[in-house]
Amino acid sequence: MRLRANFARHLTIAILFTLLAVRVSSLACAQQSPASSQGNGPYSILDVLALSAFGGNVPAFTPLSIANFGEGWLTPWVPPPSGELHLQRGGWVGADSGFFSRELDPAFTFNAGTEGTRDELIGSATLFVPLNRRLQLGLTVPFVDSLQSTNVLPSATSFGDIVVTPQLMLDQTETRDISLLLAIQTPTGETKTGNGKTIVTPTIALWQDLPAGWQLRGGVGMEIATHTGEGPPEVLNLNLAFGNTLTIHEDAPFGDLTPYLSANLNQDLGGSRELTEVILTPGVRFFLGWHTYFIMGVNVPVTNPKPFLPGLTVVISRGW
């Protein structure tokens, strides 16, 4: 009965997203016309997709909210201004991202194994592409997931589970973003490396700039396993992160130098054991130049049993 209830919930979410896509497409078809040379519309659906994905002559930034939820669907994505406090939106390791971005992020992660477990090496790449001001797609491809051998356990290497993440912008100003994400993990990897799972994770995420160069990020989400035996049926995820920007953007190769600390709490809500896992991630992000950022985070589990010993994630983020 629990599996049927979970399946019904997942089917409902899929139907809602399908209806939303149909609604957007119907609006676009009804209002198609050539894009204005002044960059203020009206736009055809192809104009919206091309300008959002690749940039170009887009209109000036205006706030979005739930109150004007019908706006933004037929408008190309507009990179928000730096805000009143001139802080840059950009990813941190272990922190939810409530904003949109247009970038490719190759990443490398090393997690040291605990006693009786194996060291893990993960290579991946994540692509973020806005489709309009309200909708973005994220795609994470873990092209290698490798468990190193120990005296007891053999090595194992496979492709990882691809994650597709539609993201819906709910509220946006120069200094704030609130969005809804639905991460869909697909079973493209192999079980020998802990992959081969289908998990959906709806999340509400926030980005907010604060006085004195500080930023606040956070999110509340729920991991839902679609099949028994793929981990706990439900896991509550809570994220909170703070960072302080110490240099200006023009100070490359250390522009927008931002040390940060992210905290994640993952609480199992079902299964044979209800475990609480807390991971702290101190890290740093800075601008190298040429639309490229360096991002690093050290993942430190602080509760027992630990899934791994401290690990390291390094990202080279290239925007356009």
Secondary structure, 3 states (H helix, E strand, C coil): CHHHHHHHHHHHHHHHHHHHHHHHHHHHHHHCCCCCCCCCCCCCHHHHHHHHHHCCCCCCCCCECCCCCCCCCCCCCCCCCCCCCCCCCCCCCCCCCCCCCCEEEEEEEEECCCCCCCCEEEEEEEEEEECCCCEEEEEEEEEEEEECCCCCCCCEEECCCCEEEEEEEEEEECCEEEEEEEEEECCCCCHHHCCCCCEEEEEEEEEEECHHHEEEEEEEEEEEECCCCCCCCEEEEEEEEEEECCCCCCCCCCEEEEEEEEEEEEEECCCCCCCEEEEEEEEEEEEEECCEEEEEEEEEECCCCCCCCCEEEEEEEEEC
